[in-house]
Amino acid sequence: MNAELLKRNRERFGLTQEQLADLLQSSRKTINSYENGASIPKSKMLLLENIFSQLENERSEERRVGK
């Protein structure tokens, strides 16, 4: 995941940098630096992928049930 994809996914799910930072147990400043091209540690990358996957699953479930 690169900086552009991180920002695009965050915005796709309607998250602020602060909200994503809370999910990642990090700071808004860290999320901002990732979105501006700072290297994302592998451990954080895996967490981000899990977070976005879970959000996608929740979104799909909501559509399936018609919420």
N, C-alpha and C positions, 0 to 999 in steps of 0.2 A: 504494500500500500504506500503510495506516495502522498505528498502534501496536497495535491489537487484532489485526489480521490478521497482523502480523509475529509477535507472540507465539503466536498460534494455529498458524501454520505451523511455527514453531520447535518447539513442543511436539508437533505432529503427527508430525514426523520424529524425535522423541526427542532433540533437541539441547539441550544446556545453553547458557546465554548465552556461556560461555567457548568452547565448541566452535563456535558460530556466529561468534563474534568471530574465531577463528582462520581460518575459511573466508573471512571478509570482510577479513582482514588488518587487524583493528581491535582494540579492547579490550572486555572484558566491560562496563566502565563505559559505553562508547558504546552497546552493544546495550541495556543497561538504560535509558539515557536515551531511545533511540528507542522502546522499549516503554512508556515513561512519557509519550510525547507530543512529544518533541523532533522537530523537522523532520529528515527524512531527506534528505540531499543526493541529487540526481538520479543521480549516478555510483554512489553506494552502493545506491540503489534498483534500478538496473539489475543490479548484481552480486547483490543479494538475490534478484531475480526469476530470474536464471540459476541460482543455487545451488538454490533450491526446485524449479525445473524439472528440473534434473539429478537431484536426489534423487527426485522423482516418477518420472522415467524409470527410474532404478535400481530403485525399488520395483516398478514395473510389470513390468520385465524379470524380477525375482526371482519374482513371481507367475506369470509366463508359463512360466518354466522349472521352477517348482514347488519353489523353495528354501524 
